[in-house]
């Protein structure tokens, strides 16, 4: 099963923007095109692949969650750290909290 636009959606999601750019200053965040960030949800197919990978590791490891975490944590650690540092990933909310002003 190969929807015609699946690879296009994945390419756009993965290629256009870093989810957690190194420069997260308010200036850089607010100067980005808010509409572009409003839909930063990964295509469902990527979530399904990740879920299948985690499930396969879980079953292969004899249903050991510790082993699953040892494999998955290095892949996700930078995103976990970023979420703890800057939990507000919603650009629309950031824009509203800044008084709906674009910082120049």
N, C-alpha and C positions, 0 to 999 in steps of 0.2 A: 504494500500500500504506500503510494508516494504522491501525496497531494502536490500539485504543480507549484504552489508558492511556498512549500515548506522550507526548501533550501534557501530561498530568497529571504524569508523571515529570519531564519537562523543567521544567515550572513549579515543581515542588517543589525540584528541584536548583538552579535559578537564583534562585528567589525567597526561599527560607527563610533561607539563611545566606550570608554572604560566605565564600568559601574562605579568604581571608587577611584577617581583620579587622585594623584598625589597632592595636587593643589586644591584644597577644599575651602579656601577663603571665601567669605561672603561675597566679595567682589566677583570672583570667578563663578560662583554658583549662580548668582542672580543675573549675571550677564549672559548666561546660557539661554538658549531658546527654551522657554518653559514648556511649550507644546511638545518639544522633542523628548523631554524627560517625563512628561505626564504619562506616557505609556512605555515604561521601561520594564515591563513584565516579559519574562522569557517566554518563548513559544512553548506551549504545553508539551510538545514532543520532547523538548530538552528535559523538562521536569520528569517525564515518564522514563526517559533513558537513565537519568540519575537515580530515580527510585528503583529501577530494575537492577542497576549496578549495586546499590546498597543492599538490596534483597539477595542478590547472588553472593555477595561477600558474606552476608549474615548466614546463609545456608551453608556455604562452603566452610565457614569457620565453626560449624557445629552449633549455630545459633548463639554465638558468643558476641555480645554487644561491645565488649572491651576491644576485641579484634577489629570489629567494624569501625569503631572510633579511632583506633590506631591507624587505619588506612585512610579514613575520610578526613580526619582533623587536619593533616598537612595540606590537603586540598582547599579546605574552607577557612583555615585560621586567619588569613588576612581579611576575609570578609567578616568574620566574627569580631575581630579586633576593631575594624572600622565601624561596625554596628554599635559597639560599646562606646566608641569615641564620639560618633555622630549618628545617633539613632534616627534622626529625622531624614529619611530618604525621599520624602515627598516634596518636590520642588514647589508645588503650588502652595503648600503650607508655609514653606520658608518665605516665599514671596509675600504672602499675607502677613506673616509675623514681622516682616521688615517694612510694614506700612505700604505694601504694594508699590515700592519704589525700586527702580533699577539703579544700582550703584554704578557710577562711572569712574 
